Amino acid sequence: MGGTTEARQLGERLAVDRWYDAAISLAGRTADPKPQPLPARVGGFGGAEGLAAFLREKGVSLLVDATHPYAARISHNAAAAAASCGTPLLALRRPAWEPGAGDRWTCVANVAEAVKALGEEPRRVFLAIGRQETFHFERAPQHSYVVRSVDPVTPPLALPDVTAILSSGPFAEPDEVNLLTERRIDVIVAKNSGGTATYGKIAAARKLGLEVVMVERRKPIDVPTVSNCDEALERIHQWLSPVKDRGV
């Protein structure tokens, strides 16, 4: 179950390993996903029960949850489905970012709290949380917003001052410094996604002395977890006996 850089990296490693018959599932939230190194399935399963039925039908030996750290519902369904049909589950989760010297983080539990953390005085806000939860900021129309997402926000935000930027990472720190400066941003709202692809905005905020309202991750589901592809492959090799060599 993919959708992250790590899922793609793991897929590239498994695609050239003749011992494993692997495939990847994408939620379908991105209109034009990048080509995948493995056979891909796009779309939901119909909750935990639908996923469990899929695992049984395909005879899946191991389920790897390499979805986004904030895809909590998908991860919950994966854990429930795997448990119901006795399929081993491995979570691939990149470590969260940690604040360092010079960072000005205001940590909140969810996006609704991030709206409150912006305060009442008008500010220029850079939203870098994807598009699914941007509607919350319609409750704070006094601010000016720059919203960056891979796909357009639909329906468009009902705000008097909002600018959309359609782009996908990785984003380099110098480019983020230029963007934040040109747009005269006062504060960034971000999710603690971890990894390097989108860290540029965090480093840029530190350099410019900007506040970051950081939406923290939920408590992770208690399943076997690794933090990178090397660890994932090692665990896969430990758990699964090689399938019969098909000569591919």
PyMOL commands that set and color helices and strands:
alter all, ss='L'
color gray80, all
select helices_A, chain A and resi 5-15+47-58+72-85+111-117+134-139+173-182+200-208+229-239
alter helices_A, ss='H'
color red, helices_A
select strands_A, chain A and resi 24-26+40-42+63-65+89-92+104-108+124-128+144-149+162-166+187-191+211-215+225-226
alter strands_A, ss='S'
color yellow, strands_A
deselect
rebuild
show_as cartoon
